[in-house]
Amino acid sequence: MLCVMSKEMREQDETTDAVRVVAIPDSFKGSASAIEVAEAMADGAREAYADRGVAVSVHTLPFADGGEGTLDALLGAWGTKALTVDTTDALGRPTRARYGVSADGRTGVVEAAEANGLPGVADVPLQARTASSRGVGPLVSALLDQGVEEILLCIGGSASTDGGTGMLSALGVRFLDSEGSELPDGGGELTNLASLDLSGLDQRARSVRWRIACDVTNPLVGERGAAAVFGPQKGASPEDVRVLDAGLARLADVLAEATGQDLREVEGMGAAGGIPVTMSALLGAELVPGSRMVAEVLDADRLLGEADLVLTGEGRFDSQSLGGKVVDAVRRLTPEHVPVVVIAGSVSVTAEELRRSGVTAAFSIARGPRTLEEIREETLPEITSTAYQCCRLLTHPALPSTVQPVPGTH
């Protein structure tokens, strides 16, 4: 599950006294994938150390926080290609969606938004009551066909508020009204839910380990619930919010009757329109912070623990970056004595925020006044150039071979 290194990088690793650099960025959304950014950073680092005649071992580890880009980050680290399957979008229209499997075949990853995401239905008016997670089911079935032992489910960016009932329906669960008829798709129908029929559930779904990347703490229902907080982003009117919230409450009632677990107030159950509540109640899914899940899968803590320098970054480095996103995860996983340098499209943290964060330094790739489109066109070369300049500075003969920060900071 570790990153796949080039022949050059493997040879460099054999030099035990080489400086160890880890390039572990997020994507620059809309401009470059995490894989491309990591390689651009690595190119700049190699060139800088070569200029100084210093042996270097560079590990590229494209990272993500469990949201958009996680699939690509894991595929890049595993060295495997995306697989595709026919499915439906959040409105039931035919589409194709991607999923991934680790090199050893044991772990699968699904980005739910590949099937039920807002971008997939951006061409029509949003339909909050009828939008469904059903399209995620075929992705899961494809992974079960592959024989994986664990499924990593990344649920951000969903267009649905159906409590995951569409996804579970695709896996064989029947959600029934008082007359025993199966409910139509969508969270707007859940107020009519009376019972569950689990007899048709694909039993393979019970045998795998489920981990759901979840970085929100919202409960299922109420003022901080899935419908109230996230429903308006999915086109829900105030009346839609009321109906959807009532439907999710009814779903919680029925799940509690069937399993003995009342999960409506549990933190995180309101993520992605409530997908975690059915997955947790019926399949024993574990909710974990997305960045922590990705770090574990990629063995990031070990690689960062062995580093002499860490390069990370994202499109915009601001105060929100320090609250659980990739840069925050990287700095927390990196030993205090190891420099952590952020390279970003734009940097808006204050000196005090940077000082408190534990990040050693942050640099923008933008050179002078430029439009966003101009920056996007030159993103990768500018990342390489900025990484080169950082590493040139850190390898200056007048400086120690590694930067020694003030105790208690990076």
C-alpha positions in Angstrom: 0.0 0.0 0.0 3.0 2.3 -0.2 3.8 4.7 -3.0 5.3 3.3 -6.2 8.7 4.7 -6.8 10.6 5.1 -10.0 13.8 3.2 -10.7 15.8 6.4 -10.1 14.1 6.9 -6.7 14.7 3.3 -5.7 18.4 3.6 -6.5 18.5 6.8 -4.5 16.9 5.1 -1.5 19.9 2.7 -1.5 22.1 5.6 -0.5 21.7 5.5 3.2 23.2 9.0 3.8 20.9 10.6 1.2 18.6 13.5 2.3 15.1 12.1 2.6 12.4 14.4 1.0 8.7 13.5 1.0 6.5 15.4 -1.4 3.0 14.9 0.0 0.5 17.5 -1.4 -3.2 17.7 -2.0 -4.5 18.4 -5.5 -4.6 22.0 -6.7 -8.3 21.7 -7.5 -9.1 22.8 -11.1 -5.5 23.0 -12.0 -3.5 19.8 -11.2 -4.0 16.4 -9.5 -2.2 15.5 -6.4 -0.1 13.1 -8.4 1.0 15.8 -10.8 1.7 18.2 -8.0 3.8 15.7 -6.1 5.9 14.9 -9.2 6.4 18.6 -9.9 7.6 19.2 -6.3 9.9 16.1 -6.6 11.4 17.5 -9.9 12.3 20.8 -8.2 13.8 19.1 -5.1 15.9 16.7 -7.2 17.3 19.6 -9.3 18.1 21.7 -6.3 20.0 18.9 -4.5 21.8 17.9 -7.7 23.0 21.5 -8.0 24.5 21.2 -4.5 25.9 17.8 -5.2 23.9 16.3 -2.3 22.4 12.8 -2.6 18.7 12.8 -2.2 15.9 10.3 -1.9 12.5 11.7 -2.9 9.3 9.9 -2.1 6.2 11.2 -3.9 3.0 10.6 -1.9 -0.1 12.2 -3.4 -2.5 12.8 -0.5 -6.1 13.8 0.1 -8.4 14.4 3.0 -11.0 11.8 2.1 -13.0 14.1 -0.2 -12.6 15.0 -3.8 -9.4 13.6 -5.2 -9.0 10.7 -2.8 -9.6 8.1 -5.4 -6.9 9.6 -7.7 -4.5 10.0 -4.7 -4.8 6.4 -3.7 -4.6 5.1 -7.2 -1.4 7.1 -7.7 0.1 5.7 -4.5 -0.9 2.1 -5.3 0.2 2.3 -8.9 -3.1 1.0 -10.1 -5.5 2.3 -12.7 -9.1 3.4 -12.2 -11.8 0.9 -13.1 -15.2 1.9 -14.4 -18.7 0.5 -14.1 -22.1 1.5 -15.6 -24.4 3.1 -13.0 -26.7 6.0 -12.6 -26.4 9.6 -11.3 -28.3 11.1 -8.4 -31.3 11.6 -10.7 -31.3 8.1 -12.1 -29.8 8.9 -15.4 -27.2 6.4 -17.0 -23.6 7.3 -16.4 -20.2 5.7 -15.8 -18.3 6.0 -12.6 -14.8 5.1 -11.4 -13.5 3.0 -8.5 -10.2 1.6 -7.5 -8.5 -1.5 -6.1 -5.1 -1.6 -4.3 -2.2 -3.4 -5.9 -2.6 -6.4 -3.5 -6.3 -6.6 -4.3 -7.4 -6.4 -0.7 -8.6 -2.8 -0.5 -11.1 -1.0 -2.6 -12.0 2.7 -2.7 -15.2 4.4 -3.9 -15.8 8.1 -4.2 -19.6 8.2 -3.9 -19.8 11.5 -5.7 -18.6 9.7 -8.9 -22.2 8.4 -9.0 -24.4 10.7 -6.7 -22.3 13.9 -6.8 -23.5 17.4 -7.4 -21.3 18.0 -10.4 -23.1 15.1 -12.2 -26.4 16.8 -12.0 -25.3 20.4 -12.5 -26.9 20.5 -15.9 -30.5 20.5 -14.6 -32.3 22.1 -11.6 -31.5 20.4 -8.4 -34.1 18.0 -7.1 -33.5 17.6 -3.4 -36.5 15.3 -2.6 -35.9 12.7 -5.4 -32.1 12.7 -5.6 -30.7 9.3 -4.7 -27.6 7.5 -3.7 -28.6 4.4 -5.6 -25.9 4.8 -8.2 -23.2 4.2 -5.5 -24.5 0.6 -5.2 -23.0 -0.7 -8.5 -19.6 0.7 -7.5 -19.8 -1.3 -4.3 -21.0 -4.4 -6.1 -18.1 -4.1 -8.5 -15.6 -4.1 -5.6 -17.3 -7.1 -4.0 -16.9 -8.9 -7.4 -13.2 -8.1 -7.2 -13.0 -9.9 -3.8 -11.7 -7.0 -1.7 -11.6 -7.4 2.1 -12.0 -3.7 2.9 -13.9 -0.8 1.3 -13.0 2.8 1.8 -16.1 4.9 1.1 -15.5 8.6 0.5 -18.9 10.3 0.7 -18.3 14.1 0.2 -20.0 16.1 -2.5 -23.3 14.2 -2.6 -26.4 15.6 -4.2 -28.8 13.3 -2.2 -30.4 13.4 1.2 -31.8 9.8 1.4 -29.9 8.4 4.3 -28.0 6.0 2.0 -31.3 4.1 1.3 -30.7 4.2 -2.5 -27.2 2.7 -2.1 -28.5 0.0 0.2 -31.5 -0.7 -2.1 -29.0 -1.4 -4.9 -27.3 -3.9 -2.6 -30.6 -5.7 -2.0 -32.2 -4.1 1.0 -35.9 -3.3 0.6 -37.4 -0.2 2.3 -41.1 -0.7 2.6 -44.2 1.3 3.4 -47.0 0.2 5.6 -48.6 -1.9 2.8 -45.3 -3.7 2.1 -44.6 -1.8 -1.1 -41.0 -0.7 -1.9 -40.6 3.1 -1.6 -39.5 5.1 -4.6 -36.0 6.5 -4.5 -35.2 9.8 -2.7 -35.3 11.2 0.8 -38.7 12.8 0.2 -40.3 9.4 0.4 -38.8 8.3 3.7 -41.7 9.7 5.8 -43.7 6.7 4.5 -41.1 4.2 5.6 -42.5 1.4 7.8 -40.1 -1.5 7.8 -37.0 -3.1 6.2 -36.5 -6.3 4.4 -32.9 -7.5 4.7 -33.4 -10.9 3.1 -32.0 -9.8 -0.3 -29.0 -8.0 1.0 -25.8 -9.0 -0.7 -24.1 -11.0 2.1 -20.7 -10.1 0.8 -21.4 -6.6 1.9 -21.6 -7.9 5.5 -18.3 -9.7 5.3 -16.0 -6.8 4.3 -14.6 -4.1 6.6 -16.2 -0.7 5.9 -14.5 2.6 6.6 -16.2 5.9 5.8 -14.2 9.0 5.3 -16.2 11.6 7.4 -14.8 15.0 8.4 -18.1 16.6 9.6 -19.6 16.1 13.0 -23.3 16.8 12.2 -25.9 14.5 13.5 -28.5 13.0 11.3 -31.5 15.2 12.2 -32.3 18.5 13.8 -30.9 22.1 13.4 -27.4 20.7 12.7 -28.7 17.7 10.8 -28.1 16.6 7.2 -31.2 18.3 5.8 -31.0 21.6 7.7 -27.3 22.2 7.1 -26.5 20.6 3.8 -30.0 20.4 2.1 -30.0 24.0 0.8 -26.7 23.3 -1.0 -28.6 20.5 -2.8 -31.5 22.7 -3.9 -33.8 22.1 -0.8 -36.4 24.8 -0.1 -37.4 25.4 3.6 -40.3 23.0 3.0 -38.0 20.4 1.4 -35.8 20.6 4.4 -38.7 20.0 6.7 -39.8 16.9 4.7 -36.3 15.5 4.4 -35.5 16.0 8.1 -38.8 14.2 9.0 -37.9 11.4 6.6 -34.4 10.9 8.1 -36.0 10.9 11.6 -38.4 8.1 10.4 -35.4 6.2 8.9 -33.6 6.4 12.3 -36.8 5.1 14.0 -37.0 2.1 11.7 -33.3 1.3 11.9 -33.5 1.4 15.7 -36.4 -1.0 15.6 -34.5 -3.4 13.3 -31.0 -3.2 14.9 -31.5 -1.9 18.4 -29.2 1.1 17.6 -30.5 4.6 17.6 -27.9 6.6 15.8 -29.7 9.8 15.1 -27.6 11.9 17.5 -24.2 10.3 16.8 -21.7 12.7 15.4 -21.1 12.3 11.7 -24.3 10.5 10.8 -25.5 13.6 9.0 -22.7 13.6 6.5 -23.5 13.2 2.8 -27.2 13.3 3.3 -27.1 10.7 6.0 -25.3 7.9 4.2 -23.4 6.8 7.3 -26.5 6.0 9.3 -27.6 3.0 7.2 -24.1 1.9 6.6 -23.3 1.9 10.3 -26.5 0.4 11.5 -26.7 -2.4 8.8 -23.1 -3.1 7.8 -21.1 -2.0 10.9 -19.3 0.8 9.0 -16.7 2.7 10.9 -16.5 6.5 10.6 -13.0 7.9 10.5 -11.5 11.3 9.6 -10.7 11.3 6.0 -7.1 12.4 6.2 -6.4 9.9 8.9 -7.9 7.1 6.8 -5.8 8.0 3.8 -2.6 8.4 5.9 -3.1 4.9 7.3 -3.7 3.3 3.9 -0.6 5.1 2.4 1.6 4.4 5.5 2.2 8.1 5.6 3.2 8.3 9.2 6.2 6.0 8.7 7.4 7.8 5.6 7.0 11.2 7.3 8.7 9.9 10.4 11.8 9.1 8.3 11.9 12.4 6.4 14.5 15.1 6.6 12.2 17.6 4.7 8.5 17.5 3.9 6.9 19.4 1.0 3.2 19.7 1.0 0.6 22.1 -0.4 -2.8 22.8 -2.0 -4.4 25.3 -4.2 -5.2 27.8 -1.5 -3.4 27.8 1.9 -5.6 29.7 4.4 -6.8 29.3 8.0 -9.2 26.6 7.0 -6.3 24.5 5.8 -5.2 24.2 9.4 -8.5 22.6 10.5 -8.3 19.0 9.4 -7.4 19.3 5.7 -4.3 17.8 4.1 -1.7 20.4 5.3 -3.0 20.0 8.8 -2.8 16.2 8.6 0.7 16.3 7.2 2.0 18.7 9.9 0.5 16.5 12.7 2.0 13.3 11.2 5.5 14.9 10.8 8.0 14.9 13.7 8.5 18.3 15.2 12.2 18.5 14.2 11.4 18.0 10.5 10.8 21.1 8.4 7.3 21.2 6.7 7.1 23.6 3.8 3.8 24.5 2.1 3.7 25.4 -1.6 0.3 26.7 -2.7 -1.4 28.6 -5.4 -2.2 31.4 -2.9 -1.1 31.9 0.7 -3.3 34.0 3.0 -2.3 32.8 6.5 -0.9 35.5 8.8 2.6 35.2 10.3 1.0 34.5 13.7 -1.2 31.7 12.2 1.8 30.2 10.5 3.8 30.4 13.8 1.1 28.6 15.7 0.5 26.0 13.0 3.8 24.3 13.2 4.4 24.8 9.5 8.0 26.0 8.8 7.2 28.2 5.9 4.6 28.8 3.1 5.2 30.0 -0.4 2.8 31.0 -3.2 3.6 29.9 -6.8 2.2 33.2 -8.2 4.8 35.6 -9.5 3.4 39.1 -9.6 -0.1 40.2 -10.6 -1.7 37.4 -12.7 -5.2 36.1 -13.4 -6.3 32.8 -12.1 -6.4 31.4 -15.6 -2.8 32.5 -16.2 -1.7 30.8 -12.9 -3.6 27.6 -13.9 -1.8 27.4 -17.2 1.6 27.5 -15.5 0.8 25.6 -12.3 3.1 22.6 -12.6 6.2 24.5 -13.8 5.7 27.1 -11.1 5.4 24.4 -8.4 8.6 22.9 -9.7 10.3 26.3 -9.6 9.1 27.1 -6.1 10.2 23.7 -4.8 13.6 24.2 -6.4 14.0 27.6 -4.7 13.0 26.2 -1.3 15.4 23.3 -1.5 18.2 25.5 -2.8 17.8 27.7 0.3 17.7 24.7 2.6 20.8 23.2 1.1 22.9 26.4 1.1 26.4 25.6 2.3 26.1 28.2 5.1 23.2 26.4 6.6 23.1 23.0 8.5 22.2 20.0 6.4 18.8 20.0 8.0 16.9 23.0 9.5 16.7 22.8 13.2 13.5 24.7 14.3 12.8 26.2 17.7 11.6 23.4 20.1 7.9 23.0 20.0 7.5 24.0 16.3 8.3 22.5 12.9 
